[in-house]
Structures are given as structure tokens and as C-alpha cells.
Amino acid sequence: MALGACASPAEIAQREWATCQGYGFQPGSQAMSQCLMTVDQQRQNRDALDAAVWNAHVYSMGSPALPGAAQSEALGQMWAWPNWVR
């Protein structure tokens, strides 16, 4: 799960495909398949790191049970925060 991601699975796959083609790999080749697997694994690793950073940030802020607007504002700030890390 990508915390700040707004891309659909199809958009992600298209981006990964374009990345591997940009490296010069030919569609249908073993090298293209390996590239796609590598790019996918790297994305999953980034997503896992984003989730860990998110969880650490939420934990460091204490209880997320804030009243009304304060909760909404705090959650909005926490949601955007992992994107600063990249």
C-alpha cells in the first residue's frame, strides 16, 4: 500500500513498463521480465518504507484521538508527511 499514491494498478504497471523500455529492454524478452520484477520489488520496498515511516510518525505523535477539526488537520499533515521523505 502506497500511502501517498494516487495511481491505479494499471497506471503503476504502465509506468514500470515505460521505465524498463527506457532502459532499452525489448518487450517479451527475459531481460524485460527481469526488469519488471526488479522495478516492482523496488516499488514494494519503497511502499513498505513509507508505511514504516508513517507508523513511526503516527506513533511519535501519541494518540490520534484528537477532537474534531484538530484531528482532521493532524491526520492531513500526517498523510502528507511521508512524501517529504522522498
C-alpha positions as CSV (number, residue, x, y, z in Angstrom):
1,M,0.0,0.0,0.0
2,A,1.5,3.3,-1.0
3,L,0.5,5.9,1.4
4,G,0.6,8.9,-0.9
5,A,-0.1,7.1,-4.1
6,C,-3.0,8.2,-6.3
7,A,-2.0,5.9,-9.2
8,S,-4.2,2.9,-10.2
9,P,-2.5,-0.5,-10.6
10,A,-2.8,-0.1,-14.4
11,E,-1.0,3.3,-14.2
12,I,1.7,1.8,-12.0
13,A,2.2,-1.1,-14.4
14,Q,2.4,1.3,-17.3
15,R,5.0,3.5,-15.6
16,E,7.1,0.4,-14.7
17,W,6.8,-0.9,-18.3
18,A,7.9,2.5,-19.6
19,T,10.8,2.5,-17.1
20,C,12.1,-0.8,-18.4
21,Q,11.6,0.1,-22.0
22,G,13.5,3.3,-21.3
23,Y,16.4,1.2,-20.2
24,G,16.4,-0.5,-23.6
25,F,14.8,-3.8,-22.8
26,Q,12.6,-5.3,-25.5
27,P,9.0,-6.4,-24.8
28,G,8.7,-10.1,-24.4
29,S,12.4,-10.6,-23.6
30,Q,13.7,-12.3,-20.4
31,A,15.6,-9.1,-19.6
32,M,12.3,-7.1,-19.8
33,S,10.7,-9.6,-17.4
34,Q,13.5,-9.4,-15.0
35,C,13.5,-5.6,-15.2
36,L,9.7,-5.5,-14.5
37,M,10.1,-7.8,-11.5
38,T,13.0,-5.7,-10.1
39,V,11.1,-2.4,-10.6
40,D,8.0,-3.9,-9.0
41,Q,10.1,-5.2,-6.0
42,Q,11.7,-1.8,-5.6
43,R,8.3,-0.1,-5.5
44,Q,7.0,-2.6,-3.0
45,N,10.1,-1.9,-0.8
46,R,9.5,1.9,-1.1
47,D,5.9,1.4,-0.1
48,A,6.9,-0.7,2.9
49,L,9.4,2.0,4.0
50,D,6.7,4.7,3.5
51,A,4.4,2.6,5.7
52,A,7.1,2.2,8.4
53,V,7.8,6.0,8.3
54,W,4.1,6.7,8.5
55,N,3.7,4.4,11.5
56,A,6.7,5.8,13.3
57,H,5.4,9.3,12.7
58,V,1.9,8.5,14.0
59,Y,3.3,6.7,17.0
60,S,5.6,9.7,17.8
61,M,2.6,12.0,17.8
62,G,0.9,10.0,20.5
63,S,-2.8,9.1,20.5
64,P,-4.5,10.1,17.2
65,A,-7.8,10.6,19.1
66,L,-7.9,14.4,18.8
67,P,-11.2,16.4,18.9
68,G,-12.9,17.4,15.7
69,A,-11.0,19.8,13.4
70,A,-7.7,19.2,15.3
71,Q,-8.0,15.5,14.4
72,S,-8.7,16.3,10.7
73,E,-5.8,18.7,10.5
74,A,-3.4,16.4,12.2
75,L,-4.4,13.5,10.0
76,G,-4.0,15.6,6.9
77,Q,-0.5,16.6,8.0
78,M,0.5,13.0,8.8
79,W,-0.9,11.8,5.5
80,A,1.3,14.2,3.5
81,W,4.4,13.8,5.7
82,P,5.9,10.6,4.1
83,N,6.0,12.4,0.7
84,W,8.6,14.8,2.1
85,V,10.9,11.9,2.8
86,R,11.5,11.1,-0.9
